[in-house]
């Protein structure tokens, strides 16, 4: 009987969470940042529901697998917004059910762009053709900021591919 009750409660919770997520695509709303997973992923609390956010337009070094600058990128994102109220400009969901979004912090800064300015991310050209992001990455490279100090920085998508093999 207890298993049956747990199954019903889990189903109700899952349905409610999926329902909420469906309504957030292409919306702008405010929420509190409650967790930083790595340099391009965070968790927010919206209407008492935790929601994973993947920063649009960028890809940061992997924290898992200890890619160089992975911890630095996580700290940089944390410094920009952890524990703060942010504005989420949602785009869509990815295949992992994370909400892809641009995040604006309490200082009015576009966090996604700040990560590029700090040299803590690549412009993720596979999913973004936005020239502003490309320009910010190029400036950070030219000025050897953040991960661009490394002689041979490896893009996260190449790092992940290498780790799979």
C-alpha positions in Angstrom: 0.0 0.0 0.0 2.8 2.4 0.9 4.5 1.9 -2.5 1.2 2.6 -4.3 0.8 5.9 -2.3 4.4 6.9 -3.1 3.8 6.1 -6.8 0.7 8.3 -6.9 2.5 11.2 -5.1 5.5 10.9 -7.4 3.2 10.9 -10.4 1.4 14.0 -9.2 4.7 15.8 -8.5 6.2 14.9 -11.9 3.0 16.0 -13.7 3.0 19.3 -11.9 6.7 19.9 -12.6 6.3 19.0 -16.3 3.2 21.3 -16.5 5.2 24.2 -15.0 8.1 23.7 -17.4 5.9 23.6 -20.4 4.7 27.1 -19.5 8.1 28.7 -19.2 9.4 28.3 -22.8 9.7 31.7 -24.5 8.9 33.6 -21.3 10.7 36.1 -19.1 10.4 35.8 -15.4 12.3 36.4 -12.1 13.7 33.7 -9.8 16.4 33.1 -7.2 19.6 31.2 -8.1 19.9 28.3 -5.6 22.7 26.3 -7.2 25.6 26.4 -9.7 26.4 23.1 -11.4 29.2 24.4 -13.6 30.1 27.4 -15.7 27.0 27.2 -17.9 24.4 25.5 -15.8 22.5 26.6 -12.7 19.4 25.8 -10.7 16.8 28.4 -9.9 13.8 28.4 -7.6 10.7 29.5 -9.3 7.3 29.3 -7.5 8.9 26.9 -5.0 10.0 24.6 -7.9 13.7 24.0 -8.6 14.5 24.4 -12.4 17.7 23.7 -14.2 18.9 26.5 -16.5 21.5 26.0 -19.2 23.0 29.3 -20.3 22.2 30.0 -24.0 24.9 30.9 -26.6 27.9 29.6 -24.5 29.7 26.5 -23.5 32.0 26.5 -20.5 34.8 24.1 -19.5 33.6 20.9 -17.9 33.7 20.7 -14.1 33.2 16.9 -14.3 36.3 15.3 -15.7 38.4 18.2 -14.4 38.8 20.1 -17.7 41.2 23.0 -17.1 39.4 26.1 -16.0 36.2 24.1 -15.1 36.3 25.1 -11.5 37.2 28.7 -12.4 34.2 28.9 -14.6 31.9 27.5 -11.9 33.2 30.1 -9.5 32.9 32.9 -12.0 29.2 32.0 -12.6 28.6 31.8 -8.9 30.2 35.2 -8.3 27.9 36.7 -10.9 24.6 35.4 -9.6 24.5 32.7 -6.8 21.9 33.5 -4.1 20.6 36.4 -6.1 17.3 37.2 -7.8 17.8 37.1 -11.6 15.7 37.6 -14.7 15.4 34.6 -16.9 14.7 35.1 -20.6 13.8 31.6 -21.6 14.2 30.2 -25.1 13.3 26.5 -25.1 14.2 23.2 -23.4 17.1 21.0 -24.4 17.0 17.2 -24.6 18.0 17.0 -20.9 14.9 19.1 -20.0 17.0 22.1 -18.9 15.6 25.5 -19.8 17.9 27.2 -22.2 18.0 30.9 -21.3 19.7 34.2 -21.1 20.2 35.3 -17.5 20.3 38.9 -16.3 21.7 39.4 -12.8 20.8 41.9 -10.1 23.3 44.4 -11.5 21.6 44.3 -15.0 24.5 42.3 -16.5 23.8 39.7 -19.1 25.5 36.7 -17.3 25.9 34.7 -20.5 27.9 37.5 -22.1 29.8 38.2 -18.8 31.1 34.6 -18.9 32.6 35.3 -22.3 34.1 38.6 -21.2 35.7 36.9 -18.3 37.2 34.3 -20.6 35.3 31.5 -18.9 33.3 30.2 -21.9 33.3 29.7 -25.6 30.7 31.0 -27.9 28.7 27.8 -28.7 28.5 28.3 -32.5 26.8 24.9 -32.9 23.7 26.4 -31.3 24.2 30.2 -31.6 24.9 32.4 -34.5 24.7 35.6 -32.4 27.6 37.9 -33.6 27.7 39.7 -30.2 28.8 36.5 -28.5 31.4 35.7 -31.2 32.8 39.2 -30.8 33.1 38.9 -27.0 34.9 35.5 -27.3 37.3 37.0 -29.8 38.1 40.0 -27.5 38.7 37.7 -24.6 41.0 35.5 -26.8 42.9 38.6 -28.0 43.4 39.9 -24.5 44.3 36.4 -23.2 41.6 36.6 -20.4 40.7 33.6 -18.3 41.0 30.3 -20.1 42.6 32.0 -23.1 45.8 32.2 -21.0 46.2 28.5 -21.6 48.5 27.7 -24.6 46.1 25.1 -26.0 42.6 25.6 -24.6 40.3 22.7 -25.6 36.7 23.5 -26.4 34.3 21.7 -24.0 32.5 19.9 -26.9 35.9 18.4 -27.9 36.7 17.6 -24.3 33.4 15.8 -23.9 34.0 13.8 -27.1 37.5 12.9 -26.0 36.2 11.6 -22.6 33.6 9.4 -24.3 36.3 7.5 -26.2 
